[in-house]
Amino acid sequence: MSAKSIFRHTLHKIEQHPGAGVTFEAECLWCEWKAGPSTGGAAVDFAWMSHTGRSGHSGFRRVCTSFAMVYVPSGGPYGSSGQRTCRTRSAR
Ligand SMILES: [Zn+2]
């Protein structure tokens, strides 16, 4: 008996994870100072500007994180926007 692989195309969609927003963080490029994560980008910006005022450090790594998920519709094809196809592989 030999193993078989089957390739098939599956419609899927990538969307923002429900209940999860975007978070913002900042890290100083000159010391160990960090801000966040926070859902308020302005609050993180204010924190790093305050750090600049105290330390003179002006370089930061700004990180924005978005949580997403992929799902496959069970009730038929999508409209044309946001539609993707990919090949999935399952072994028999
Ligand atoms: Zn610093």
PDB file of the backbone (N, CA, C, O) and the ligand in Angstrom, with CONECT records:
HET     ZN  A 101       1
ATOM      1  N   MET A   1       0.847  -1.179   0.000  1.00  0.00           N
ATOM      2  CA  MET A   1       0.000   0.000   0.000  1.00  0.00           C
ATOM      3  C   MET A   1       0.892   1.241   0.000  1.00  0.00           C
ATOM      4  O   MET A   1       1.863   1.309   0.753  1.00  0.00           O
ATOM      5  N   SER A   2       0.569   2.204  -0.828  1.00  0.00           N
ATOM      6  CA  SER A   2       1.364   3.428  -0.903  1.00  0.00           C
ATOM      7  C   SER A   2       0.530   4.624  -0.434  1.00  0.00           C
ATOM      8  O   SER A   2      -0.699   4.598  -0.495  1.00  0.00           O
ATOM      9  N   ALA A   3       1.215   5.671   0.032  1.00  0.00           N
ATOM     10  CA  ALA A   3       0.535   6.892   0.491  1.00  0.00           C
ATOM     11  C   ALA A   3       0.185   7.761  -0.701  1.00  0.00           C
ATOM     12  O   ALA A   3       0.945   7.821  -1.668  1.00  0.00           O
ATOM     13  N   LYS A   4      -0.936   8.425  -0.646  1.00  0.00           N
ATOM     14  CA  LYS A   4      -1.368   9.339  -1.700  1.00  0.00           C
ATOM     15  C   LYS A   4      -1.511  10.737  -1.115  1.00  0.00           C
ATOM     16  O   LYS A   4      -1.855  10.906   0.055  1.00  0.00           O
ATOM     17  N   SER A   5      -1.245  11.717  -1.936  1.00  0.00           N
ATOM     18  CA  SER A   5      -1.501  13.107  -1.556  1.00  0.00           C
ATOM     19  C   SER A   5      -2.525  13.685  -2.506  1.00  0.00           C
ATOM     20  O   SER A   5      -2.488  13.432  -3.710  1.00  0.00           O
ATOM     21  N   ILE A   6      -3.426  14.450  -1.965  1.00  0.00           N
ATOM     22  CA  ILE A   6      -4.452  15.100  -2.777  1.00  0.00           C
ATOM     23  C   ILE A   6      -4.317  16.607  -2.594  1.00  0.00           C
ATOM     24  O   ILE A   6      -4.268  17.105  -1.469  1.00  0.00           O
ATOM     25  N   PHE A   7      -4.258  17.329  -3.717  1.00  0.00           N
ATOM     26  CA  PHE A   7      -4.218  18.791  -3.681  1.00  0.00           C
ATOM     27  C   PHE A   7      -5.578  19.307  -4.140  1.00  0.00           C
ATOM     28  O   PHE A   7      -6.122  18.844  -5.142  1.00  0.00           O
ATOM     29  N   ARG A   8      -6.110  20.251  -3.412  1.00  0.00           N
ATOM     30  CA  ARG A   8      -7.370  20.849  -3.823  1.00  0.00           C
ATOM     31  C   ARG A   8      -7.346  22.338  -3.489  1.00  0.00           C
ATOM     32  O   ARG A   8      -6.635  22.777  -2.586  1.00  0.00           O
ATOM     33  N   HIS A   9      -8.127  23.090  -4.226  1.00  0.00           N
ATOM     34  CA  HIS A   9      -8.223  24.526  -3.988  1.00  0.00           C
ATOM     35  C   HIS A   9      -9.351  24.789  -2.999  1.00  0.00           C
ATOM     36  O   HIS A   9     -10.447  24.237  -3.107  1.00  0.00           O
ATOM     37  N   THR A  10      -9.047  25.647  -2.033  1.00  0.00           N
ATOM     38  CA  THR A  10     -10.033  25.979  -1.012  1.00  0.00           C
ATOM     39  C   THR A  10     -10.155  27.492  -0.924  1.00  0.00           C
ATOM     40  O   THR A  10      -9.149  28.193  -0.810  1.00  0.00           O
ATOM     41  N   LEU A  11     -11.370  27.994  -0.975  1.00  0.00           N
ATOM     42  CA  LEU A  11     -11.584  29.417  -0.760  1.00  0.00           C
ATOM     43  C   LEU A  11     -11.382  29.713   0.719  1.00  0.00           C
ATOM     44  O   LEU A  11     -11.840  28.968   1.585  1.00  0.00           O
ATOM     45  N   HIS A  12     -10.694  30.802   0.988  1.00  0.00           N
ATOM     46  CA  HIS A  12     -10.547  31.217   2.374  1.00  0.00           C
ATOM     47  C   HIS A  12     -10.501  32.731   2.442  1.00  0.00           C
ATOM     48  O   HIS A  12     -10.326  33.407   1.428  1.00  0.00           O
ATOM     49  N   LYS A  13     -10.658  33.249   3.632  1.00  0.00           N
ATOM     50  CA  LYS A  13     -10.688  34.683   3.836  1.00  0.00           C
ATOM     51  C   LYS A  13      -9.899  35.015   5.098  1.00  0.00           C
ATOM     52  O   LYS A  13      -9.971  34.305   6.100  1.00  0.00           O
ATOM     53  N   ILE A  14      -9.155  36.098   5.026  1.00  0.00           N
ATOM     54  CA  ILE A  14      -8.391  36.555   6.184  1.00  0.00           C
ATOM     55  C   ILE A  14      -9.059  37.822   6.697  1.00  0.00           C
ATOM     56  O   ILE A  14      -9.271  38.778   5.951  1.00  0.00           O
ATOM     57  N   GLU A  15      -9.383  37.811   7.981  1.00  0.00           N
ATOM     58  CA  GLU A  15     -10.054  38.962   8.591  1.00  0.00           C
ATOM     59  C   GLU A  15      -9.431  39.293   9.937  1.00  0.00           C
ATOM     60  O   GLU A  15      -8.745  38.478  10.555  1.00  0.00           O
ATOM     61  N   GLN A  16      -9.694  40.514  10.363  1.00  0.00           N
ATOM     62  CA  GLN A  16      -9.292  40.925  11.700  1.00  0.00           C
ATOM     63  C   GLN A  16      -9.925  39.972  12.709  1.00  0.00           C
ATOM     64  O   GLN A  16     -11.109  39.654  12.595  1.00  0.00           O
ATOM     65  N   HIS A  17      -9.170  39.522  13.675  1.00  0.00           N
ATOM     66  CA  HIS A  17      -9.693  38.615  14.690  1.00  0.00           C
ATOM     67  C   HIS A  17     -10.776  39.342  15.487  1.00  0.00           C
ATOM     68  O   HIS A  17     -10.536  40.433  16.003  1.00  0.00           O
ATOM     69  N   PRO A  18     -11.970  38.743  15.590  1.00  0.00           N
ATOM     70  CA  PRO A  18     -13.037  39.426  16.332  1.00  0.00           C
ATOM     71  C   PRO A  18     -12.656  39.586  17.804  1.00  0.00           C
ATOM     72  O   PRO A  18     -12.154  38.654  18.433  1.00  0.00           O
ATOM     73  N   GLY A  19     -12.894  40.741  18.322  1.00  0.00           N
ATOM     74  CA  GLY A  19     -12.600  40.990  19.724  1.00  0.00           C
ATOM     75  C   GLY A  19     -11.164  41.378  20.003  1.00  0.00           C
ATOM     76  O   GLY A  19     -10.810  41.638  21.153  1.00  0.00           O
ATOM     77  N   ALA A  20     -10.328  41.424  18.977  1.00  0.00           N
ATOM     78  CA  ALA A  20      -8.926  41.805  19.166  1.00  0.00           C
ATOM     79  C   ALA A  20      -8.632  43.008  18.281  1.00  0.00           C
ATOM     80  O   ALA A  20      -8.824  42.949  17.066  1.00  0.00           O
ATOM     81  N   GLY A  21      -8.177  44.072  18.867  1.00  0.00           N
ATOM     82  CA  GLY A  21      -7.832  45.261  18.103  1.00  0.00           C
ATOM     83  C   GLY A  21      -6.351  45.310  17.799  1.00  0.00           C
ATOM     84  O   GLY A  21      -5.628  44.330  17.978  1.00  0.00           O
ATOM     85  N   VAL A  22      -5.916  46.456  17.340  1.00  0.00           N
ATOM     86  CA  VAL A  22      -4.505  46.682  17.054  1.00  0.00           C
ATOM     87  C   VAL A  22      -3.844  47.181  18.332  1.00  0.00           C
ATOM     88  O   VAL A  22      -4.416  48.002  19.048  1.00  0.00           O
ATOM     89  N   THR A  23      -2.651  46.693  18.619  1.00  0.00           N
ATOM     90  CA  THR A  23      -1.903  47.189  19.770  1.00  0.00           C
ATOM     91  C   THR A  23      -0.629  47.874  19.288  1.00  0.00           C
ATOM     92  O   THR A  23      -0.081  47.538  18.238  1.00  0.00           O
ATOM     93  N   PHE A  24      -0.175  48.836  20.075  1.00  0.00           N
ATOM     94  CA  PHE A  24       1.016  49.624  19.744  1.00  0.00           C
ATOM     95  C   PHE A  24       2.043  49.478  20.863  1.00  0.00           C
ATOM     96  O   PHE A  24       1.697  49.429  22.043  1.00  0.00           O
ATOM     97  N   GLU A  25       3.314  49.411  20.465  1.00  0.00           N
ATOM     98  CA  GLU A  25       4.416  49.353  21.416  1.00  0.00           C
ATOM     99  C   GLU A  25       5.556  50.197  20.869  1.00  0.00           C
ATOM    100  O   GLU A  25       5.598  50.500  19.676  1.00  0.00           O
ATOM    101  N   ALA A  26       6.473  50.573  21.737  1.00  0.00           N
ATOM    102  CA  ALA A  26       7.661  51.300  21.307  1.00  0.00           C
ATOM    103  C   ALA A  26       8.840  50.843  22.147  1.00  0.00           C
ATOM    104  O   ALA A  26       8.701  50.555  23.336  1.00  0.00           O
ATOM    105  N   GLU A  27       9.998  50.781  21.513  1.00  0.00           N
ATOM    106  CA  GLU A  27      11.237  50.415  22.207  1.00  0.00           C
ATOM    107  C   GLU A  27      12.308  51.423  21.832  1.00  0.00           C
ATOM    108  O   GLU A  27      12.514  51.718  20.655  1.00  0.00           O
ATOM    109  N   CYS A  28      12.983  51.942  22.832  1.00  0.00           N
ATOM    110  CA  CYS A  28      14.075  52.884  22.592  1.00  0.00           C
ATOM    111  C   CYS A  28      15.248  52.161  21.929  1.00  0.00           C
ATOM    112  O   CYS A  28      15.592  51.041  22.309  1.00  0.00           O
ATOM    113  N   LEU A  29      15.853  52.806  20.944  1.00  0.00           N
ATOM    114  CA  LEU A  29      17.007  52.207  20.255  1.00  0.00           C
ATOM    115  C   LEU A  29      18.309  52.411  21.022  1.00  0.00           C
ATOM    116  O   LEU A  29      19.345  51.859  20.651  1.00  0.00           O
ATOM    117  N   TRP A  30      18.256  53.209  22.096  1.00  0.00           N
ATOM    118  CA  TRP A  30      19.487  53.548  22.812  1.00  0.00           C
ATOM    119  C   TRP A  30      19.583  52.930  24.196  1.00  0.00           C
ATOM    120  O   TRP A  30      20.682  52.787  24.732  1.00  0.00           O
ATOM    121  N   CYS A  31      18.439  52.557  24.790  1.00  0.00           N
ATOM    122  CA  CYS A  31      18.467  51.955  26.125  1.00  0.00           C
ATOM    123  C   CYS A  31      17.385  50.872  26.195  1.00  0.00           C
ATOM    124  O   CYS A  31      16.819  50.497  25.168  1.00  0.00           O
ATOM    125  N   GLU A  32      17.102  50.383  27.363  1.00  0.00           N
ATOM    126  CA  GLU A  32      16.157  49.283  27.544  1.00  0.00           C
ATOM    127  C   GLU A  32      14.714  49.746  27.722  1.00  0.00           C
ATOM    128  O   GLU A  32      13.832  48.925  27.973  1.00  0.00           O
ATOM    129  N   TRP A  33      14.461  51.047  27.595  1.00  0.00           N
ATOM    130  CA  TRP A  33      13.118  51.580  27.821  1.00  0.00           C
ATOM    131  C   TRP A  33      12.124  51.023  26.801  1.00  0.00           C
ATOM    132  O   TRP A  33      12.438  50.896  25.618  1.00  0.00           O
ATOM    133  N   LYS A  34      10.898  50.686  27.285  1.00  0.00           N
ATOM    134  CA  LYS A  34       9.830  50.188  26.422  1.00  0.00           C
ATOM    135  C   LYS A  34       8.509  50.778  26.870  1.00  0.00           C
ATOM    136  O   LYS A  34       8.331  51.107  28.043  1.00  0.00           O
ATOM    137  N   ALA A  35       7.579  50.912  25.929  1.00  0.00           N
ATOM    138  CA  ALA A  35       6.207  51.333  26.232  1.00  0.00           C
ATOM    139  C   ALA A  35       5.240  50.372  25.572  1.00  0.00           C
ATOM    140  O   ALA A  35       5.476  49.893  24.463  1.00  0.00           O
ATOM    141  N   GLY A  36       4.146  50.096  26.271  1.00  0.00           N
ATOM    142  CA  GLY A  36       3.091  49.286  25.695  1.00  0.00           C
ATOM    143  C   GLY A  36       3.197  47.836  26.114  1.00  0.00           C
ATOM    144  O   GLY A  36       4.045  47.516  26.947  1.00  0.00           O
ATOM    145  N   PRO A  37       2.384  46.948  25.584  1.00  0.00           N
ATOM    146  CA  PRO A  37       1.437  47.212  24.505  1.00  0.00           C
ATOM    147  C   PRO A  37       0.198  47.971  24.985  1.00  0.00           C
ATOM    148  O   PRO A  37      -0.255  47.824  26.120  1.00  0.00           O
ATOM    149  N   SER A  38      -0.319  48.777  24.079  1.00  0.00           N
ATOM    150  CA  SER A  38      -1.504  49.572  24.367  1.00  0.00           C
ATOM    151  C   SER A  38      -2.365  49.644  23.112  1.00  0.00           C
ATOM    152  O   SER A  38      -1.855  49.610  21.992  1.00  0.00           O
ATOM    153  N   THR A  39      -3.661  49.741  23.311  1.00  0.00           N
ATOM    154  CA  THR A  39      -4.555  49.902  22.160  1.00  0.00           C
ATOM    155  C   THR A  39      -4.592  51.354  21.699  1.00  0.00           C
ATOM    156  O   THR A  39      -5.162  51.658  20.651  1.00  0.00           O
ATOM    157  N   GLY A  40      -3.994  52.242  22.468  1.00  0.00           N
ATOM    158  CA  GLY A  40      -3.964  53.658  22.107  1.00  0.00           C
ATOM    159  C   GLY A  40      -2.608  54.056  21.553  1.00  0.00           C
ATOM    160  O   GLY A  40      -1.638  54.173  22.302  1.00  0.00           O
ATOM    161  N   GLY A  41      -2.534  54.265  20.251  1.00  0.00           N
ATOM    162  CA  GLY A  41      -1.268  54.662  19.631  1.00  0.00           C
ATOM    163  C   GLY A  41      -0.785  56.002  20.141  1.00  0.00           C
ATOM    164  O   GLY A  41       0.417  56.213  20.296  1.00  0.00           O
ATOM    165  N   ALA A  42      -1.722  56.921  20.405  1.00  0.00           N
ATOM    166  CA  ALA A  42      -1.340  58.243  20.883  1.00  0.00           C
ATOM    167  C   ALA A  42      -0.705  58.162  22.271  1.00  0.00           C
ATOM    168  O   ALA A  42       0.218  58.916  22.577  1.00  0.00           O
ATOM    169  N   ALA A  43      -1.196  57.256  23.104  1.00  0.00           N
ATOM    170  CA  ALA A  43      -0.632  57.104  24.450  1.00  0.00           C
ATOM    171  C   ALA A  43       0.820  56.618  24.370  1.00  0.00           C
ATOM    172  O   ALA A  43       1.671  57.066  25.137  1.00  0.00           O
ATOM    173  N   VAL A  44       1.095  55.702  23.440  1.00  0.00           N
ATOM    174  CA  VAL A  44       2.462  55.206  23.275  1.00  0.00           C
ATOM    175  C   VAL A  44       3.351  56.314  22.717  1.00  0.00           C
ATOM    176  O   VAL A  44       4.493  56.473  23.150  1.00  0.00           O
ATOM    177  N   ASP A  45       2.831  57.083  21.755  1.00  0.00           N
ATOM    178  CA  ASP A  45       3.599  58.210  21.200  1.00  0.00           C
ATOM    179  C   ASP A  45       3.944  59.212  22.304  1.00  0.00           C
ATOM    180  O   ASP A  45       5.068  59.710  22.366  1.00  0.00           O
ATOM    181  N   PHE A  46       2.989  59.501  23.161  1.00  0.00           N
ATOM    182  CA  PHE A  46       3.216  60.452  24.247  1.00  0.00           C
ATOM    183  C   PHE A  46       4.276  59.911  25.212  1.00  0.00           C
ATOM    184  O   PHE A  46       5.139  60.652  25.681  1.00  0.00           O
ATOM    185  N   ALA A  47       4.196  58.591  25.504  1.00  0.00           N
ATOM    186  CA  ALA A  47       5.175  58.000  26.419  1.00  0.00           C
ATOM    187  C   ALA A  47       6.585  58.095  25.843  1.00  0.00           C
ATOM    188  O   ALA A  47       7.531  58.373  26.580  1.00  0.00           O
ATOM    189  N   TRP A  48       6.743  57.866  24.530  1.00  0.00           N
ATOM    190  CA  TRP A  48       8.098  57.920  23.995  1.00  0.00           C
ATOM    191  C   TRP A  48       8.590  59.349  23.861  1.00  0.00           C
ATOM    192  O   TRP A  48       9.787  59.606  23.988  1.00  0.00           O
ATOM    193  N   MET A  49       7.674  60.293  23.602  1.00  0.00           N
ATOM    194  CA  MET A  49       8.122  61.689  23.581  1.00  0.00           C
ATOM    195  C   MET A  49       8.559  62.125  24.978  1.00  0.00           C
ATOM    196  O   MET A  49       9.498  62.910  25.115  1.00  0.00           O
ATOM    197  N   SER A  50       7.886  61.621  26.014  1.00  0.00           N
ATOM    198  CA  SER A  50       8.299  61.919  27.387  1.00  0.00           C
ATOM    199  C   SER A  50       9.667  61.318  27.671  1.00  0.00           C
ATOM    200  O   SER A  50      10.502  61.943  28.325  1.00  0.00           O
ATOM    201  N   HIS A  51       9.898  60.089  27.173  1.00  0.00           N
ATOM    202  CA  HIS A  51      11.207  59.461  27.350  1.00  0.00           C
ATOM    203  C   HIS A  51      12.283  60.288  26.640  1.00  0.00           C
ATOM    204  O   HIS A  51      13.382  60.457  27.168  1.00  0.00           O
ATOM    205  N   THR A  52      11.971  60.799  25.454  1.00  0.00           N
ATOM    206  CA  THR A  52      12.928  61.642  24.734  1.00  0.00           C
ATOM    207  C   THR A  52      13.250  62.892  25.556  1.00  0.00           C
ATOM    208  O   THR A  52      14.405  63.308  25.648  1.00  0.00           O
ATOM    209  N   GLY A  53      12.209  63.482  26.151  1.00  0.00           N
ATOM    210  CA  GLY A  53      12.434  64.677  26.945  1.00  0.00           C
ATOM    211  C   GLY A  53      13.321  64.436  28.154  1.00  0.00           C
ATOM    212  O   GLY A  53      14.119  65.300  28.520  1.00  0.00           O
ATOM    213  N   ARG A  54      13.192  63.280  28.773  1.00  0.00           N
ATOM    214  CA  ARG A  54      13.991  62.962  29.963  1.00  0.00           C
ATOM    215  C   ARG A  54      15.400  62.509  29.620  1.00  0.00           C
ATOM    216  O   ARG A  54      16.350  62.828  30.335  1.00  0.00           O
ATOM    217  N   SER A  55      15.540  61.758  28.514  1.00  0.00           N
ATOM    218  CA  SER A  55      16.813  61.098  28.225  1.00  0.00           C
ATOM    219  C   SER A  55      17.579  61.691  27.046  1.00  0.00           C
ATOM    220  O   SER A  55      18.798  61.538  26.965  1.00  0.00           O
ATOM    221  N   GLY A  56      16.889  62.358  26.139  1.00  0.00           N
ATOM    222  CA  GLY A  56      17.528  62.823  24.907  1.00  0.00           C
ATOM    223  C   GLY A  56      17.570  61.751  23.836  1.00  0.00           C
ATOM    224  O   GLY A  56      18.070  61.992  22.737  1.00  0.00           O
ATOM    225  N   HIS A  57      17.053  60.572  24.140  1.00  0.00           N
ATOM    226  CA  HIS A  57      17.017  59.484  23.159  1.00  0.00           C
ATOM    227  C   HIS A  57      15.885  59.750  22.171  1.00  0.00           C
ATOM    228  O   HIS A  57      14.744  59.963  22.580  1.00  0.00           O
ATOM    229  N   SER A  58      16.187  59.741  20.895  1.00  0.00           N
ATOM    230  CA  SER A  58      15.164  60.111  19.913  1.00  0.00           C
ATOM    231  C   SER A  58      14.833  59.001  18.912  1.00  0.00           C
ATOM    232  O   SER A  58      13.971  59.197  18.056  1.00  0.00           O
ATOM    233  N   GLY A  59      15.483  57.859  18.993  1.00  0.00           N
ATOM    234  CA  GLY A  59      15.213  56.766  18.054  1.00  0.00           C
ATOM    235  C   GLY A  59      14.425  55.659  18.724  1.00  0.00           C
ATOM    236  O   GLY A  59      14.783  55.186  19.802  1.00  0.00           O
ATOM    237  N   PHE A  60      13.345  55.253  18.070  1.00  0.00           N
ATOM    238  CA  PHE A  60      12.476  54.219  18.634  1.00  0.00           C
ATOM    239  C   PHE A  60      12.091  53.209  17.571  1.00  0.00           C
ATOM    240  O   PHE A  60      12.036  53.511  16.379  1.00  0.00           O
ATOM    241  N   ARG A  61      11.831  52.011  18.038  1.00  0.00           N
ATOM    242  CA  ARG A  61      11.227  50.968  17.199  1.00  0.00           C
ATOM    243  C   ARG A  61       9.755  50.958  17.549  1.00  0.00           C
ATOM    244  O   ARG A  61       9.382  50.665  18.685  1.00  0.00           O
ATOM    245  N   ARG A  62       8.917  51.278  16.574  1.00  0.00           N
ATOM    246  CA  ARG A  62       7.476  51.306  16.825  1.00  0.00           C
ATOM    247  C   ARG A  62       6.868  50.037  16.258  1.00  0.00           C
ATOM    248  O   ARG A  62       7.086  49.696  15.095  1.00  0.00           O
ATOM    249  N   VAL A  63       6.097  49.337  17.094  1.00  0.00           N
ATOM    250  CA  VAL A  63       5.507  48.055  16.694  1.00  0.00           C
ATOM    251  C   VAL A  63       3.994  48.173  16.752  1.00  0.00           C
ATOM    252  O   VAL A  63       3.432  48.552  17.780  1.00  0.00           O
ATOM    253  N   CYS A  64       3.334  47.846  15.641  1.00  0.00           N
ATOM    254  CA  CYS A  64       1.874  47.773  15.588  1.00  0.00           C
ATOM    255  C   CYS A  64       1.525  46.312  15.326  1.00  0.00           C
ATOM    256  O   CYS A  64       1.990  45.728  14.347  1.00  0.00           O
ATOM    257  N   THR A  65       0.719  45.729  16.184  1.00  0.00           N
ATOM    258  CA  THR A  65       0.357  44.323  16.053  1.00  0.00           C
ATOM    259  C   THR A  65      -1.125  44.197  15.781  1.00  0.00           C
ATOM    260  O   THR A  65      -1.956  44.770  16.486  1.00  0.00           O
ATOM    261  N   SER A  66      -1.441  43.439  14.753  1.00  0.00           N
ATOM    262  CA  SER A  66      -2.825  43.182  14.386  1.00  0.00           C
ATOM    263  C   SER A  66      -3.049  41.683  14.437  1.00  0.00           C
ATOM    264  O   SER A  66      -2.234  40.906  13.941  1.00  0.00           O
ATOM    265  N   PHE A  67      -4.151  41.285  15.036  1.00  0.00           N
ATOM    266  CA  PHE A  67      -4.471  39.863  15.147  1.00  0.00           C
ATOM    267  C   PHE A  67      -5.475  39.502  14.061  1.00  0.00           C
ATOM    268  O   PHE A  67      -6.482  40.186  13.880  1.00  0.00           O
ATOM    269  N   ALA A  68      -5.197  38.438  13.354  1.00  0.00           N
ATOM    270  CA  ALA A  68      -6.050  38.045  12.236  1.00  0.00           C
ATOM    271  C   ALA A  68      -6.320  36.557  12.303  1.00  0.00           C
ATOM    272  O   ALA A  68      -5.663  35.809  13.027  1.00  0.00           O
ATOM    273  N   MET A  69      -7.299  36.158  11.534  1.00  0.00           N
ATOM    274  CA  MET A  69      -7.598  34.735  11.447  1.00  0.00           C
ATOM    275  C   MET A  69      -8.050  34.400  10.023  1.00  0.00           C
ATOM    276  O   MET A  69      -8.553  35.253   9.292  1.00  0.00           O
ATOM    277  N   VAL A  70      -7.859  33.164   9.663  1.00  0.00           N
ATOM    278  CA  VAL A  70      -8.274  32.661   8.362  1.00  0.00           C
ATOM    279  C   VAL A  70      -9.478  31.764   8.589  1.00  0.00           C
ATOM    280  O   VAL A  70      -9.485  30.943   9.506  1.00  0.00           O
ATOM    281  N   TYR A  71     -10.484  31.919   7.763  1.00  0.00           N
ATOM    282  CA  TYR A  71     -11.587  30.980   7.858  1.00  0.00           C
ATOM    283  C   TYR A  71     -12.038  30.586   6.470  1.00  0.00           C
ATOM    284  O   TYR A  71     -11.845  31.311   5.494  1.00  0.00           O
ATOM    285  N   VAL A  72     -12.635  29.432   6.413  1.00  0.00           N
ATOM    286  CA  VAL A  72     -13.151  28.881   5.172  1.00  0.00           C
ATOM    287  C   VAL A  72     -14.669  28.925   5.263  1.00  0.00           C
ATOM    288  O   VAL A  72     -15.248  28.392   6.210  1.00  0.00           O
ATOM    289  N   PRO A  73     -15.316  29.551   4.294  1.00  0.00           N
ATOM    290  CA  PRO A  73     -16.770  29.631   4.365  1.00  0.00           C
ATOM    291  C   PRO A  73     -17.389  28.264   4.139  1.00  0.00           C
ATOM    292  O   PRO A  73     -16.914  27.480   3.318  1.00  0.00           O
ATOM    293  N   SER A  74     -18.438  27.993   4.865  1.00  0.00           N
ATOM    294  CA  SER A  74     -19.101  26.702   4.685  1.00  0.00           C
ATOM    295  C   SER A  74     -20.317  26.817   3.787  1.00  0.00           C
ATOM    296  O   SER A  74     -20.855  25.814   3.318  1.00  0.00           O
ATOM    297  N   GLY A  75     -20.748  28.061   3.551  1.00  0.00           N
ATOM    298  CA  GLY A  75     -21.984  28.230   2.812  1.00  0.00           C
ATOM    299  C   GLY A  75     -21.833  28.683   1.381  1.00  0.00           C
ATOM    300  O   GLY A  75     -22.777  29.257   0.838  1.00  0.00           O
ATOM    301  N   GLY A  76     -20.729  28.464   0.750  1.00  0.00           N
ATOM    302  CA  GLY A  76     -20.616  28.812  -0.656  1.00  0.00           C
ATOM    303  C   GLY A  76     -19.524  29.827  -0.916  1.00  0.00           C
ATOM    304  O   GLY A  76     -18.787  30.199  -0.003  1.00  0.00           O
ATOM    305  N   PRO A  77     -19.412  30.279  -2.161  1.00  0.00           N
ATOM    306  CA  PRO A  77     -18.311  31.163  -2.528  1.00  0.00           C
ATOM    307  C   PRO A  77     -18.503  32.580  -2.009  1.00  0.00           C
ATOM    308  O   PRO A  77     -19.623  33.004  -1.723  1.00  0.00           O
ATOM    309  N   TYR A  78     -17.402  33.301  -1.893  1.00  0.00           N
ATOM    310  CA  TYR A  78     -17.389  34.710  -1.516  1.00  0.00           C
ATOM    311  C   TYR A  78     -17.714  35.573  -2.724  1.00  0.00           C
ATOM    312  O   TYR A  78     -17.810  35.104  -3.858  1.00  0.00           O
ATOM    313  N   GLY A  79     -17.878  36.856  -2.426  1.00  0.00           N
ATOM    314  CA  GLY A  79     -17.859  37.835  -3.504  1.00  0.00           C
ATOM    315  C   GLY A  79     -16.420  38.002  -3.961  1.00  0.00           C
ATOM    316  O   GLY A  79     -15.535  37.267  -3.523  1.00  0.00           O
ATOM    317  N   SER A  80     -16.189  38.953  -4.827  1.00  0.00           N
ATOM    318  CA  SER A  80     -14.847  39.071  -5.405  1.00  0.00           C
ATOM    319  C   SER A  80     -13.863  39.763  -4.477  1.00  0.00           C
ATOM    320  O   SER A  80     -12.661  39.538  -4.616  1.00  0.00           O
ATOM    321  N   SER A  81     -14.308  40.597  -3.532  1.00  0.00           N
ATOM    322  CA  SER A  81     -13.357  41.312  -2.694  1.00  0.00           C
ATOM    323  C   SER A  81     -12.898  40.430  -1.543  1.00  0.00           C
ATOM    324  O   SER A  81     -13.690  39.743  -0.897  1.00  0.00           O
ATOM    325  N   GLY A  82     -11.606  40.472  -1.312  1.00  0.00           N
ATOM    326  CA  GLY A  82     -11.030  39.728  -0.200  1.00  0.00           C
ATOM    327  C   GLY A  82     -10.960  38.239  -0.432  1.00  0.00           C
ATOM    328  O   GLY A  82     -10.595  37.492   0.476  1.00  0.00           O
ATOM    329  N   GLN A  83     -11.293  37.794  -1.606  1.00  0.00           N
ATOM    330  CA  GLN A  83     -11.306  36.356  -1.862  1.00  0.00           C
ATOM    331  C   GLN A  83      -9.906  35.868  -2.231  1.00  0.00           C
ATOM    332  O   GLN A  83      -9.192  36.511  -3.000  1.00  0.00           O
ATOM    333  N   ARG A  84      -9.542  34.758  -1.688  1.00  0.00           N
ATOM    334  CA  ARG A  84      -8.240  34.166  -1.989  1.00  0.00           C
ATOM    335  C   ARG A  84      -8.441  32.677  -2.217  1.00  0.00           C
ATOM    336  O   ARG A  84      -9.390  32.079  -1.709  1.00  0.00           O
ATOM    337  N   THR A  85      -7.567  32.107  -2.962  1.00  0.00           N
ATOM    338  CA  THR A  85      -7.556  30.655  -3.087  1.00  0.00           C
ATOM    339  C   THR A  85      -6.181  30.163  -2.696  1.00  0.00           C
ATOM    340  O   THR A  85      -5.184  30.856  -2.899  1.00  0.00           O
ATOM    341  N   CYS A  86      -6.126  28.999  -2.149  1.00  0.00           N
ATOM    342  CA  CYS A  86      -4.840  28.393  -1.847  1.00  0.00           C
ATOM    343  C   CYS A  86      -4.975  26.892  -2.014  1.00  0.00           C
ATOM    344  O   CYS A  86      -6.072  26.336  -2.020  1.00  0.00           O
ATOM    345  N   ARG A  87      -3.854  26.276  -2.147  1.00  0.00           N
ATOM    346  CA  ARG A  87      -3.862  24.819  -2.258  1.00  0.00           C
ATOM    347  C   ARG A  87      -3.627  24.225  -0.892  1.00  0.00           C
ATOM    348  O   ARG A  87      -2.674  24.597  -0.207  1.00  0.00           O
ATOM    349  N   THR A  88      -4.465  23.326  -0.495  1.00  0.00           N
ATOM    350  CA  THR A  88      -4.256  22.608   0.746  1.00  0.00           C
ATOM    351  C   THR A  88      -3.931  21.164   0.404  1.00  0.00           C
ATOM    352  O   THR A  88      -4.303  20.660  -0.655  1.00  0.00           O
ATOM    353  N   ARG A  89      -3.265  20.540   1.274  1.00  0.00           N
ATOM    354  CA  ARG A  89      -2.813  19.183   1.016  1.00  0.00           C
ATOM    355  C   ARG A  89      -3.275  18.296   2.154  1.00  0.00           C
ATOM    356  O   ARG A  89      -3.085  18.619   3.327  1.00  0.00           O
ATOM    357  N   SER A  90      -3.868  17.203   1.809  1.00  0.00           N
ATOM    358  CA  SER A  90      -4.241  16.242   2.837  1.00  0.00           C
ATOM    359  C   SER A  90      -3.745  14.863   2.412  1.00  0.00           C
ATOM    360  O   SER A  90      -3.809  14.497   1.239  1.00  0.00           O
ATOM    361  N   ALA A  91      -3.266  14.134   3.361  1.00  0.00           N
ATOM    362  CA  ALA A  91      -2.750  12.792   3.067  1.00  0.00           C
ATOM    363  C   ALA A  91      -3.854  11.771   3.301  1.00  0.00           C
ATOM    364  O   ALA A  91      -4.659  11.911   4.223  1.00  0.00           O
ATOM    365  N   ARG A  92      -3.884  10.790   2.496  1.00  0.00           N
ATOM    366  CA  ARG A  92      -4.853   9.706   2.683  1.00  0.00           C
ATOM    367  C   ARG A  92      -4.189   8.534   3.330  1.00  0.00           C
ATOM    368  O   ARG A  92      -4.836   7.515   3.574  1.00  0.00           O
TER     369      ARG A  92
HETATM  370 ZN    ZN A 101      16.172  55.408  25.884  1.00  0.00          ZN2+
END
